[in-house]
Amino acid sequence: MKLFEYQAKALFQEVGIGIPKSYLLDDASHIEAAIEKTGTPCVLKSQVLKGGRGKAGLIQFADGLDAANEKANLLFKSPHHVNRILVEEAIDIHKELYVSITVDPVESKVLIMACREGGVDIESIAIHTPDKIIMEKVDITSGIQPYHCRNMAYSLGLDGQTAKQVMGMIEKLYHIFKTYDAELVEVNPLFVTKDGHCIAGDGKISLDDNAMYRQKTFTKTRDYFESDIEYEAAREGIPYIQFDGDISLMCAGAGLTTTVYDLIHDEGGTVANYLEFGGPNYRKAKEAMELCLSNQSKVILIVTFGTIARADVMAKGVVEAIKKLQPDRPIITCIRGTNEQEAVKILSDAGLECIFDTEEAVRKAVAIAEGRALS
């Protein structure tokens, strides 16, 4: 679960990490109250869960009340579904750094990363100049030690009080990482002001979904999703990714789904959505098909290979879903695996064609989407 920037900074503030003076704006009419708290110049930061906010125009600077009012209205009316704006004081910046804490899955350790070049796309640095990224690995059983923090601060070229502040910040970020079962805690940029203070300029925190049962502080609401479909899928516990193509996928297993996705593109087609119909969801045919029908796709392609998830149960669910939902577009089925013979009988009795070859099913779906064939 990704947190909004204002939520990340609230956690930073709880542990004593410096953040800019700020005001969370949910209505442009309150901009005067925001400016009273932050002063001007100020920064208006749209609270949306997507990267590249600056490039998308979702972060604006204002040098006075009138400009702030104009830009707040502009952001709230943007097509990016901005419901909140974090208004912050503009910081007098001397330098920008990067600090993050994440998981090293290879060594099963906590990985602290830092870079002297903050405020930039860290992925580009990792690709083109990886030597600029400083890394320190922490054994999760013994926890972070003072030498970890010293190594990071001095490797960043810091000294004196600035180095001490960054050491303290890293220790506090580690505390957040552990306490909230995070996958990522990131400060980018970390501002070092001209008078030597360290301030979290931005904050990104992603929590492990598998640990949400013990993280009662945060609950996923509609605000955390780009669309109603993604929100409804999450409420059902069905993994779902939205695309903008023509073919809705109901597939069992990430590997098979990825293969089908690639086959569709190789055949010249486009994918409308990924939807996980396998694992614990193989009895949710109706819910899965409802999500696919919410899309503007031209055909629904169902490809499964059930082992523990039985093919006959999937087939029966698909037939019942079709009867209840009366889909307005063709359904292509390629359902195989345990109890396949029974699945074939169920689909055939319902008048559905049973396809046993994945590539053949993909070719048919692409042809239908392109108007070259009938179901």
SVG drawing of the C-alpha trace seen along z (x, -y; Angstrom):
<svg xmlns="http://www.w3.org/2000/svg" viewBox="-29 -38 62 74">
<polyline fill="none" stroke="black" stroke-width="0.4" points="0.0,0.0 1.5,-3.3 1.0,-6.3 0.4,-9.8 3.1,-12.3 1.2,-14.1 0.9,-10.7 4.6,-9.9 5.5,-13.4 3.1,-12.9 5.1,-9.8 8.4,-11.7 7.1,-14.4 6.1,-11.8 9.7,-10.6 11.2,-14.0 12.4,-14.3 12.2,-17.9 9.6,-18.8 8.5,-22.1 5.7,-24.1 2.6,-22.8 -1.2,-22.9 -3.3,-20.1 -5.8,-21.8 -9.0,-19.9 -10.8,-23.0 -9.3,-25.9 -11.4,-28.3 -9.2,-27.6 -6.0,-28.8 -5.8,-31.9 -5.6,-29.8 -2.9,-27.7 -0.8,-30.8 -1.1,-32.1 0.6,-29.0 3.2,-28.5 3.9,-32.1 5.0,-32.8 6.7,-31.8 5.1,-28.4 4.8,-25.1 1.5,-23.4 1.9,-19.7 -1.0,-17.5 -1.5,-14.5 -1.8,-11.7 -0.1,-8.3 2.0,-8.6 5.6,-9.5 6.7,-12.4 4.4,-14.9 6.6,-17.8 6.8,-16.8 3.0,-16.3 2.5,-19.9 1.1,-18.6 3.5,-20.6 3.3,-24.4 5.1,-27.3 3.4,-30.5 5.0,-33.8 1.8,-35.2 -1.8,-34.6 -3.3,-35.4 -1.0,-33.1 -1.5,-30.3 -5.3,-30.7 -5.1,-30.5 -2.8,-27.4 -4.8,-25.6 -7.9,-26.0 -5.9,-24.8 -4.7,-21.7 -8.1,-20.7 -9.7,-21.0 -6.9,-18.9 -7.8,-15.5 -5.6,-13.8 -8.3,-13.5 -6.6,-15.8 -8.6,-15.7 -5.9,-17.2 -3.0,-19.6 -0.2,-19.8 0.8,-23.5 4.4,-23.9 6.7,-26.8 9.5,-27.2 12.8,-26.1 16.1,-28.0 18.1,-25.0 21.9,-24.7 22.0,-21.1 19.7,-18.1 20.5,-14.5 18.7,-11.2 18.1,-8.6 16.0,-5.5 15.5,-2.2 14.2,0.9 14.6,4.7 17.5,6.6 15.7,9.8 18.8,11.6 20.6,11.4 17.4,11.0 18.7,7.8 17.6,4.2 19.2,2.0 20.0,-1.7 20.8,-3.7 21.9,-7.3 23.2,-9.6 24.7,-13.1 22.4,-13.9 18.9,-14.2 15.7,-15.5 16.3,-13.5 15.2,-10.2 17.2,-7.8 16.5,-5.0 18.4,-6.9 21.4,-7.3 21.2,-3.5 21.3,-2.7 23.8,-5.3 26.1,-6.1 25.5,-3.4 28.8,-4.2 27.1,-7.4 24.7,-5.3 26.0,-4.5 24.7,-1.3 24.8,0.1 23.2,3.4 21.7,4.1 21.1,7.5 17.4,7.3 18.0,9.4 20.7,7.1 19.1,3.9 20.7,0.7 24.0,-0.3 25.6,-3.7 28.4,-2.7 25.8,-2.2 24.6,-5.8 28.2,-7.2 29.3,-5.3 26.3,-6.8 26.7,-10.3 30.5,-10.5 30.2,-8.8 27.8,-11.6 30.6,-14.1 28.9,-15.6 30.6,-16.7 29.8,-18.5 26.2,-19.1 24.9,-18.3 26.4,-14.8 24.9,-14.3 21.5,-15.3 21.6,-12.9 22.7,-10.1 19.8,-10.7 17.4,-10.9 18.6,-7.6 18.0,-6.0 14.5,-7.4 13.7,-6.3 14.8,-2.8 12.4,-3.0 9.5,-3.8 10.6,-1.1 10.4,1.5 7.4,0.2 5.1,0.0 6.3,3.1 7.4,0.9 8.8,2.1 10.2,-1.3 10.8,-4.5 12.3,-7.3 13.3,-10.9 14.0,-12.5 15.0,-15.2 16.5,-15.6 17.1,-19.3 20.2,-20.7 19.5,-24.4 22.0,-27.2 22.0,-27.4 22.8,-23.6 19.4,-22.1 18.2,-18.9 14.5,-18.7 12.6,-16.0 11.5,-17.8 9.4,-14.9 8.4,-11.5 7.5,-8.2 6.4,-5.2 5.1,-1.9 3.8,0.7 3.8,4.5 0.3,5.5 0.9,8.9 1.3,7.1 -1.7,4.8 -3.6,7.0 -1.4,5.5 -1.2,2.0 -4.6,0.7 -3.6,-3.0 -4.1,-2.9 -7.1,-1.7 -7.4,-1.7 -10.2,-4.0 -11.2,-5.1 -8.5,-7.8 -5.8,-5.2 -6.9,-4.1 -6.9,-5.6 -10.3,-4.2 -13.5,-2.7 -12.7,0.6 -9.3,0.9 -11.0,0.0 -13.7,2.6 -11.1,5.2 -9.1,4.4 -12.2,4.7 -12.7,8.2 -9.1,9.1 -8.6,9.6 -5.2,8.5 -6.1,6.1 -4.1,3.8 -5.8,1.4 -4.5,0.8 -6.1,-0.9 -6.4,1.8 -9.2,4.0 -8.9,7.4 -9.8,8.1 -7.8,10.9 -9.1,13.3 -6.0,15.5 -4.8,17.8 -1.2,17.2 1.1,14.3 3.4,16.3 0.6,17.5 -0.9,14.0 2.4,12.5 2.8,15.0 -0.7,14.3 0.0,10.5 3.1,11.0 1.3,13.2 -1.5,10.7 1.0,7.9 3.0,10.3 -0.3,11.0 -0.9,7.2 -3.6,6.9 -3.8,4.7 -4.7,5.6 -7.5,3.8 -6.7,5.2 -4.9,7.9 -7.0,9.8 -5.9,12.7 -8.5,15.4 -6.3,18.1 -5.2,18.9 -7.8,17.9 -9.9,16.2 -10.8,19.2 -14.3,19.4 -14.9,15.6 -15.8,15.9 -18.8,13.6 -16.9,10.9 -14.0,11.2 -16.3,11.0 -18.1,8.0 -14.8,6.1 -13.9,7.0 -17.3,5.9 -16.8,2.5 -14.0,1.9 -14.6,0.7 -13.0,3.9 -14.2,5.7 -13.7,9.3 -12.9,11.2 -10.2,13.8 -10.2,16.5 -7.0,18.5 -6.3,20.9 -4.3,23.9 -5.7,25.1 -3.9,27.6 -5.0,26.9 -7.6,24.5 -9.9,27.0 -10.8,26.4 -14.4,27.7 -15.0,25.2 -13.7,22.4 -15.8,23.5 -19.0,23.7 -18.3,20.3 -17.8,18.8 -21.1,20.3 -23.0,19.1 -21.4,15.6 -22.5,15.4 -26.1,16.4 -26.3,13.7 -24.4,10.9 -25.4,11.4 -22.1,10.0 -22.4,7.7 -19.2,8.9 -17.7,12.3 -16.1,14.6 -13.2,16.8 -12.4,19.7 -9.2,21.8 -9.7,23.5 -7.4,26.5 -6.1,28.5 -7.5,30.7 -10.9,32.1 -10.5,30.7 -12.9,33.3 -15.7,32.1 -14.8,28.5 -15.1,29.2 -18.6,30.7 -19.8,27.8 -18.6,25.2 -19.9,27.2 -23.3,27.7 -23.5,24.0 -22.7,23.5 -19.1,22.2 -16.3,23.3 -13.5,25.0 -10.0,24.1 -7.0,26.0 -4.2,24.1 -3.2,20.7 -1.9,19.2 -5.1,20.2 -7.2,18.6 -5.1,15.4 -5.3,15.3 -9.1,15.6 -9.4,12.9 -7.2,10.5 -9.2,11.2 -12.5,10.4 -11.1,7.2 -10.0,6.1 -13.4,7.0 -11.9,9.7 -13.9,12.6 -17.0,13.4 -17.2,15.2"/>
</svg>
